Amino acid sequence: MAKFSELPLEFIPPKEEEFKVWRLQLGSNLKKYRERVDLSQHKAARALGVSDQAVQNWEQGLRVPRGEYVAAMARLYRCKTSDFFKGVDI
């Protein structure tokens, strides 16, 4: 992981409000693709090896899933990882 001092000069951390909007859009997309394969949050959580609360937090935009869970959800929901980020801009 890069230290803050190693980040490119053009890197500007997102404003909290922008990040909140980003998380909400990501969560909305996660929920949409889960529902397309007719999985409940509980069943998705079991398949991913996480708690029901984790899936709920991701879908509500309260937390952001780690990369390995994004990849696992893409396989489980039969879509591409990039599908989760459609309409998500920062």
N, C-alpha and C positions, 0 to 999 in steps of 0.2 A: 504494500500500500504506500502510495506516495505521501511524503510529508507535505504539509501546507506550503513550505518554502520551495518545494520542487514543482509545484503546479505552474502551468503556463501563466504568463502575465495576463492573458486575455480571459482566464478563468474568473468568473464573478459568481459567487454563491447566489442561488436564487433567493428572492425575497420570500419570507415566510408565507405570505398570502398566495404567491404564485405556486409555491410548493404544495400548499393545501389544495389548490385547484387541480394540480397535476395528480396528486394522490387520489382525489375524488374521481377523476376521469379514468385513471387506471383501475380503481376499484369497480367502477361501473362496467368497464370492459371485462374484468375477471368474472363478474356475476353474469353478464350476458352470455359469455362462452360456456360457463358452467351450466346455465339453464338450457342452452342449446342441446346439450347431451343428456338432459333430464337427470341431473345429479342434485341431490340435496347437499346443503353445506356439510351435514354430518357425514354423508358417504364420501364426499370429496376429501374431507379432513382425514377420514380413515385411510383412504387410498394414498394420501400424501404423507401419512404418518405424523400429522400435526393435530392440535386440538381444534375443536369446533370454533372456539373463540378466535384462534389464529385466522381461519378462513373468514370469519365474520369481520374481524378487524381489517383484513386486506380489502374486502369488498366495500367496507364503509369508508375506506380511505384513512383509517386511523393509524395504520402501519403499512409498510412496504415490504413485500416478500423478498427474501434473498434470491439470488440468481438461480440456485439449484431448484427452488420451489417454482419459480417462473417456468423453467424448462420442464419440470415434472407436470405442472398444470397444462402446459401446451400439449404434451403427450396424452394426458388424461382427457382433455377437452377436445382433442383431435383438431388442433389448429397450430398456427405458427406463433412463436413468442412475439413476433412483431405485431401480430393482431391485437395483443393486449395494449399496445402503445399507440394504436390509431387514435388520432385526435388529442394525443398527449403532447403538449409543447412546453418546453422551458427554454 
